[in-house]
Amino acid sequence: KPEQLYRAIVRIRSGSLFDGAARLAPPRPTQRCGLIDQTGSFVVEPIYADIQRFSCGLAAFSVSPVRRRSHADPKNILFNSDLGLWGYLGPNGDIIINPKFECTRAFSEELAGVAINGKWGFIHKDGTFAFDPCFEGVLDFKGGLAIASVDDKCGFIDRTGKVAIEPRYDLLGEFSEGLAAAKIDGKYGYIDRIGVFAIGPEFDSASEFQCGAARVELNGRDCLINKAGEVVFQCRESGESISDFADGIARVHETGGYWDHAYFIDSSGKPVLNETDVGEDSSLADGFDAAGDFSDGLGVVAGSYMYWHHGELLQLWRFANREGSIRLYGYIDTQGNMKIDPQFHSAAPFKHGLAVVDPDGEGKYGFIDTAGTLVIEAQFAQAEDFENGMARVRENKAEGRWGFIDKTGRGVIPYQFDRQMFLAEDFQRIEL
């Protein structure tokens, strides 16, 4: 079994980028990045301008201040990253590839996209080029192919740099379930792995296929299509939207101002929650006042309530007047059954069997398990999801210091990260 290390990126902000111009412009914080281990000790001192997440055991780092690009063209946003002088670190801080690139991407399938002298290519983990950099932009390899830009058009290349699908598209998405979204002449369709349109370009936008369905925009409305290109679901209004699929379920968010109405559908467009699931008399039969993504087989839902007469909590979904009401959150399963009744004043999706909740509306957060039991007491001013057995928690809002706890609620890294120091990433597991 390979050795495993855990690392988290720490970003420190302090000082100003302005010297003589300080009187003319407000101070702007500089940033320095390092890495800590699970004891909170620095294994890489915060001396770098930036450090990116690890992939294939290496993390891109920059030794010079990052200059950020902004472009109106979505393709430029897609291909261009932050400028600097970039190389790659190992998890113990050893420099594996010296900083010499203008831009970098994460390693994927043992190759990483890098830019040098204004051209993009791919390098191996020893820093040698797999082929000469010659592209205007590249994305990561996935399934042996990577998107590359030539003469302002997009195509696919293989691991040797050979063109696999000619660059003739205005924009491309990665392959998912055998198809890739492709834009040509202002419209999106889907191509197969030889570059032939399997679904003709007729959509205003398109996302990747998930669970046999893809989200597209047609005539100003979000829709779901199947792999034959047939519309299996269409939103009723232009302001409504469909989320990505999670656990085979997508969320449909309807218009309605502050009181957001939402419900769930499967990949065939069928509602997950209907009157036969919750009962005809239920005030939640036709949707929820709010809904979050599914995770670990449960989805966050909320209904609106107000106290009525002698403290009775009255459901309000079918009432027009919601002044003075409160919103309570619970969870349903993928069959539409209410598994944890709405009772929390805020709730996040589950991750690794635990979810962050505010049980009583006092602004203190704890963790529940999938049975709805509060297994870590609500005591934190802020709490993030568990990742690799540890979760970031905030002591109080006034000082804003952060630390880490384990799944028993025990503090494993004391509160020590204040407003000038914050952890931008959770701990990553790195296999050596």
C-alpha positions, -999 to 999 in steps of 0.1 A, spaced: 0 0 0 15 34 -10 26 58 18 1 86 23 6 122 34 -19 149 42 -13 185 33 -33 217 35 -25 250 17 -22 281 40 -24 315 25 -12 345 45 -22 381 35 -3 411 47 14 443 36 7 463 5 16 461 -32 20 499 -32 51 518 -23 54 554 -35 18 552 -48 4 544 -14 -10 579 -10 -29 576 -42 -44 541 -38 -57 520 -9 -34 492 4 -39 459 -13 -28 427 7 0 406 -7 -3 368 -4 22 342 7 15 305 6 28 274 24 18 239 34 10 224 68 7 188 80 -20 173 102 -4 187 134 -6 223 120 31 225 116 45 241 84 63 216 62 66 244 36 71 278 50 48 305 35 73 319 11 55 314 -23 32 337 -41 8 308 -48 4 271 -44 -22 250 -63 -38 217 -52 -18 185 -56 -24 161 -84 -3 130 -92 18 139 -61 28 174 -74 15 209 -69 21 239 -91 37 269 -72 46 305 -82 76 324 -69 65 358 -83 34 379 -77 5 367 -97 -10 390 -123 -46 382 -130 -60 382 -165 -97 390 -173 -113 384 -207 -148 388 -220 -142 359 -244 -152 327 -225 -126 307 -244 -98 329 -231 -112 325 -196 -111 288 -202 -75 285 -214 -57 313 -196 -47 310 -159 -29 334 -136 4 346 -149 36 342 -129 67 321 -128 55 286 -121 71 253 -112 61 221 -92 66 211 -56 65 178 -39 45 174 -6 76 180 16 85 212 -2 112 199 -24 112 216 -58 107 189 -84 104 211 -115 121 245 -114 99 276 -118 102 286 -154 67 285 -169 43 314 -175 12 294 -167 6 258 -156 -22 233 -152 -25 204 -128 -11 170 -137 -37 147 -152 -30 112 -166 7 119 -157 9 150 -180 5 187 -171 -2 216 -195 23 244 -193 30 277 -212 64 289 -221 72 318 -245 34 322 -251 28 286 -263 12 257 -245 25 221 -244 26 192 -219 54 180 -196 61 147 -178 66 146 -140 104 150 -145 98 183 -163 106 171 -198 83 180 -226 61 153 -241 62 173 -273 71 209 -283 48 236 -270 28 248 -300 -8 255 -290 -26 287 -280 -42 269 -250 -48 235 -236 -70 218 -210 -62 186 -190 -61 151 -204 -91 130 -198 -95 95 -214 -63 100 -234 -75 132 -251 -71 169 -243 -87 200 -257 -62 223 -275 -66 256 -293 -51 264 -327 -58 296 -347 -86 305 -323 -104 271 -329 -106 241 -306 -100 204 -312 -86 174 -294 -50 161 -293 -36 128 -280 -7 123 -256 19 126 -283 5 160 -294 -10 146 -326 -44 160 -336 -71 135 -329 -101 157 -338 -94 187 -361 -96 222 -344 -126 236 -361 -150 243 -332 -155 277 -315 -156 260 -281 -154 224 -268 -163 206 -236 -146 174 -223 -160 140 -233 -185 125 -209 -204 93 -215 -189 92 -250 -200 127 -261 -185 162 -259 -204 195 -262 -192 215 -292 -200 251 -304 -200 260 -340 -215 290 -358 -230 302 -325 -248 270 -316 -240 239 -294 -243 203 -302 -225 171 -292 -198 152 -311 -185 117 -308 -149 106 -304 -142 109 -341 -155 145 -343 -189 138 -359 -220 155 -346 -241 128 -329 -266 156 -318 -268 185 -341 -258 221 -331 -291 237 -322 -287 247 -285 -278 281 -270 -256 264 -243 -247 228 -234 -232 210 -204 -217 175 -201 -238 143 -200 -246 129 -166 -267 98 -159 -276 97 -196 -289 133 -197 -274 167 -204 -285 202 -195 -290 225 -225 -306 259 -232 -332 260 -259 -353 290 -268 -343 307 -236 -352 278 -213 -332 252 -195 -339 217 -207 -327 181 -203 -320 160 -234 -312 124 -238 -284 109 -260 -308 109 -289 -310 147 -286 -347 145 -275 -359 170 -249 -371 150 -219 -377 180 -196 -382 217 -201 -384 245 -175 -416 264 -176 -400 299 -175 -368 314 -187 -357 323 -152 -357 287 -139 -326 266 -139 -315 230 -136 -285 220 -114 -259 193 -121 -269 158 -112 -258 143 -78 -268 108 -68 -288 107 -100 -309 137 -90 -310 172 -103 -326 203 -86 -349 226 -105 -349 261 -91 -380 281 -99 -384 319 -100 -400 337 -71 -377 362 -55 -366 356 -19 -389 326 -14 -372 302 -38 -394 273 -49 -375 242 -59 -381 205 -66 -361 175 -78 -361 154 -110 -343 123 -123 -324 120 -155 -357 111 -174 -372 144 -163 -396 127 -139 -402 146 -105 -387 127 -76 -411 141 -51 -448 140 -59 -481 139 -41 -481 101 -38 -447 102 -21 -456 127 6 -494 125 7 -520 147 -10 -526 169 21 -489 177 26 -479 213 23 -447 201 6 -464 181 -21 -456 204 -49 -421 214 -40 -400 232 -14 -392 268 -4 -355 259 -8 -335 228 -18 -298 219 -19 -279 192 -38 -280 155 -30 -250 139 -14 -247 105 4 -282 97 -8 -299 126 9 -309 161 -4 -314 193 16 -349 207 16 -367 235 34 -402 246 41 -415 278 56 -433 279 89 -447 303 114 -458 300 150 -496 300 152 -519 303 183 -503 284 212 -468 279 197 -480 255 171 -457 255 141 -478 259 110 -465 250 75 -468 279 51 -462 266 16 -498 271 5 -502 304 23 -496 336 4 -487 357 35 -453 346 48 -444 377 69 -428 367 102 -422 331 91 -391 310 95 -375 285 72 -366 251 85 -344 225 68 -345 187 66 -335 160 42 -352 136 17 -339 105 1 -336 98 -37 -371 82 -37 -386 114 -23 -392 101 12 -387 126 41 -358 110 61 -350 139 85 -379 162 92 -374 200 87 -361 212 120 -328 230 114 -324 267 109 -297 260 83 -283 228 68 -257 218 43 -254 188 21 -240 156 36 -203 147 30 -187 115 42 -217 108 64 -219 141 83 -236 175 76 -232 209 91 -264 223 107 -275 252 129 -301 235 151 -317 265 169 -309 296 149 -284 310 174 -256 310 148 -237 280 163 -230 251 140 -225 214 147 -227 181 127 -255 155 123 -253 120 110 -276 105 83 -301 96 110 -304 133 120 -286 128 153 -264 157 165 -231 139 169 -209 170 172 -224 197 195 -233 230 179 -205 252 192 -188 267 162 -192 301 146 -186 285 113 -179 249 101 -169 234 68 -173 198 55 -151 170 66 -123 161 41 -99 132 48 -112 129 84 -107 166 93 -130 197 92 -122 234 94 -141 252 122 -142 288 133 -140 297 170 -161 329 169 -170 356 145 -153 384 164 -118 370 162 -123 348 132 -97 322 142 -98 288 125 -88 253 136 -94 217 127 -115 189 144 -118 152 138 -150 132 135 -154 130 173 -154 167 176 -119 168 192 -97 197 182 -66 183 164 -52 216 153 -59 244 178 -75 277 168 -45 296 154 -54 310 120 -67 345 123 -79 371 98 -45 376 84 -40 339 79 -66 316 64 -67 280 50 -78 282 15 -80 244 10 -90 214 31 -64 186 37 -56 166 7 -45 130 7 -13 125 -13 -1 90 -23 36 86 -27 
